[in-house]
Amino acid sequence: MPETDLRLLPGDMNGMDAIELGCGTGYVSGWMARRGARVVGVDISAEQLRTARRLAEQHRVEVTFVEASAEEVPCPDESFDFAISEYGAATWCDPHVWIPEAHRLLRPSGELVFMSNSTLSVVCSPDVGPAGERLERDYFPLHRLDWRQDGGGIEFNLPVSGWFRLLRDTGFEVVDFFEVQAPSGGDEVNFFVTGDWARRFPSEQGWRARKR
Ligand SMILES: C[S@@+](CC[C@H](N)C(=O)[O-])C[C@H]1O[C@@H](n2cnc3c(N)ncnc32)[C@H](O)[C@@H]1O
């Protein structure tokens, strides 16, 4: 699903201060810099940041990379207009910690956009193997998920109502909640879903929220 369809980012980011929480190789940070933003990319992995710095240099984009946890970012309060996480903090950090941290970093009316695995895909995923058509775990207690038996790591997710409540209670207004439908499907497993599953059910979901 290309960004031209998803539209996670504002088209014009001229003069904006933007931060990516869990930037990995930094391609989203690079896109924001190309749109005119002053960008900080935060990641906990020195190795990922080495790759991100190399790619930023190769593609001639200016991004300030910071090695830190997105749960505790060494930047002052209210220093950004836009915060984003594409499978970074949105997947790997405790939402009860990183969502308030993103709120702290944003200026009033600043936007937080994040995207990760859908709640439905997690409920339909067994401890080992791809998502299927059965409910494999309880919905209401969803929070910390341990995929290490399947070669993954510790991830976080919440019931959909839990995400709404957390965002609202933290001081965000939810502007949008979106579920991504794969444009075409096949039998091969990518990450933990088949293309066919992701065409029939949402495997990815995202949020756009504005700081009140
Ligand atoms: C799947 S990548 C996604 C980032 C980016 N969109 C990409 O595809 O390169 C996940 C990133 O989250 C980072 N990460 C995991 N836990 C983190 C934390 N507590 N704080 C900041 N980054 C974290 C990892 O180091 C990794 O670079």
The ligand as an SDF file (V2000), in Angstrom:
LIG
                    3D

 27 29  0  0  0  0  0  0  0  0999 V2000
   10.0710   -2.5530   12.2640 C   0  0  0  0  0  0  0  0  0  0  0  0
   11.0990   -1.1650   12.6020 S   0  0  0  0  0  0  0  0  0  0  0  0
   10.0220    0.1210   12.0680 C   0  0  0  0  0  0  0  0  0  0  0  0
   10.6960    1.4030   11.8170 C   0  0  0  0  0  0  0  0  0  0  0  0
   10.6710    1.8890   10.3770 C   0  0  0  0  0  0  0  0  0  0  0  0
    9.3420    2.2400    9.9430 N   0  0  0  0  0  0  0  0  0  0  0  0
   11.3150    0.8760    9.4660 C   0  0  0  0  0  0  0  0  0  0  0  0
   10.6210    0.1130    8.8030 O   0  0  0  0  0  0  0  0  0  0  0  0
   12.5550    0.8480    9.4270 O   0  0  0  0  0  0  0  0  0  0  0  0
   10.9820   -1.0640   14.3760 C   0  0  0  0  0  0  0  0  0  0  0  0
   11.9990   -0.1330   15.0150 C   0  0  0  0  0  0  0  0  0  0  0  0
   11.5760    0.1650   16.3470 O   0  0  0  0  0  0  0  0  0  0  0  0
   12.7380    0.2760   17.1300 C   0  0  0  0  0  0  0  0  0  0  0  0
   12.4110    0.1950   18.5610 N   0  0  0  0  0  0  0  0  0  0  0  0
   12.0450   -0.8880   19.2800 C   0  0  0  0  0  0  0  0  0  0  0  0
   11.8220   -0.5430   20.5520 N   0  0  0  0  0  0  0  0  0  0  0  0
   12.0310    0.7890   20.6430 C   0  0  0  0  0  0  0  0  0  0  0  0
   11.9730    1.7330   21.6990 C   0  0  0  0  0  0  0  0  0  0  0  0
   11.6350    1.3770   22.9350 N   0  0  0  0  0  0  0  0  0  0  0  0
   12.2560    3.0240   21.4240 N   0  0  0  0  0  0  0  0  0  0  0  0
   12.6060    3.4030   20.1700 C   0  0  0  0  0  0  0  0  0  0  0  0
   12.6870    2.5570   19.1320 N   0  0  0  0  0  0  0  0  0  0  0  0
   12.4080    1.2710   19.3680 C   0  0  0  0  0  0  0  0  0  0  0  0
   13.6350   -0.8480   16.6350 C   0  0  0  0  0  0  0  0  0  0  0  0
   14.9800   -0.6430   16.9930 O   0  0  0  0  0  0  0  0  0  0  0  0
   13.3870   -0.7690   15.1270 C   0  0  0  0  0  0  0  0  0  0  0  0
   14.3280    0.0530   14.5040 O   0  0  0  0  0  0  0  0  0  0  0  0
  1  2  1  0
  2  3  1  0
  2 10  1  0
  3  4  1  0
  4  5  1  0
  5  6  1  0
  5  7  1  0
  7  8  2  0
  7  9  1  0
 10 11  1  0
 11 12  1  0
 11 26  1  0
 12 13  1  0
 13 14  1  0
 13 24  1  0
 14 15  1  0
 14 23  1  0
 15 16  2  0
 16 17  1  0
 17 18  1  0
 17 23  2  0
 18 19  1  0
 18 20  2  0
 20 21  1  0
 21 22  2  0
 22 23  1  0
 24 25  1  0
 24 26  1  0
 26 27  1  0
M  CHG  2   2   1   9  -1
M  END
$$$$
